[in-house]
Amino acid sequence: MTVTTTPTTTAPALPGPAVDPAPVGDESIEWALWLTGTGEQRPMRDHITALLTAAQHTARSALHDTGSRGASVDLAVVLHRGRVWSPEPHAASGAVQPVLLWSARCKVCGEPFDDEYGHHSTVGEVVVQATDGLWTDADGGWLICDNDDREHDDARDATGRVPVDPIPGQNPLPGIPADGPVHTWFGLTYANYLVVPRTLMQSMPVGWQQRAVACLTELDAAFAHVARAEAYDVIPATVREAGELTDPELRAAGVSVERHDEDGGELDEPRLRDRDGEELPGHEYVLLPGTDPVPHYNGAAPASPRTAAG
């Protein structure tokens, strides 16, 4: 099958590569795609995206071109700062051929993904490498780097997928669904465990206890093949902003306070560090150990559950 295109006298004239082109688009936009058939200009993220989109558009236009007279050529032309862009001419490369490689930048701060190689042959490969490196795969093909600040935290919260540091000795599990009733119930917290006081569970009506025990038994049986810790130490605590705590409270929360720099000079603001020695912003939340308001089940008077019926 022969595919033809028939330009009309109204088709735009494109400058040759040897001519410094006059601007045909918005010079404030770094990269854009000019659809010559309609005159539309679409901003592009970068020149690689523009080149790929142009190739796809031109291929589709060729497939749908009937070759009829009077139909204008619908080309997709890459614009840089409003001017038609073309690569610099080079000498014949012989056996050397260009290869398209992919990298990534953070959706929030624009930081490039810098691993051992930096560039990969497919988009999927970049995503795998980045998410293995604790970046978050956001919706719409975007990635969020592992910078620890409120703006990045909010962006990660919005995805429903929060990266966690790998811990030696843990067995990796397949991706956990970022939806469903349990995920929704936990909300936007980073909590990885649900603690239910035994005192309250044993105070439930017998019918509730039977349903709860049946669900827990089914859960244990379904995940019997997954290695779990033998026991957990649960510490009651309140959630507080680190910057609001006194020095004794900070010590109780496992936060150290630095008031002097390396030369012995006094800092303008105290520097907080967590148990791992990482600097802790004052707006970050920490757990301040306290007294459990729910008494131990052994010897405690049963609590009376309140239901919708009264």
ABEGO torsion letter per residue (X at the ends): XBBBBBBBAABBBBBBAABBBBBABBAABABBBBBAAAGBBBBBABAAAAAAAAAAAAAAAAAABAGBBGBBBBBBBBBBGGBBBBBBBBBBAEABBBBBBBBBBBAAAGBBBBBAAGBBABAAAAAAAAAAAGBBBBBGGBBBBABBBAAAAAAAAAAGBBBBBBBBGBBBBBBBBABEAAAAAAEABABABBBBBAAAAAABBAAAAAAAAAAAAAAAAAAAABBBBABBBBBBBBBBBAAABBAAAAAAAGBBBBABBAAGBBBABBBBBBAAGBBBBAABBBBBBBBBABBBABGBBBBBBBBAAX
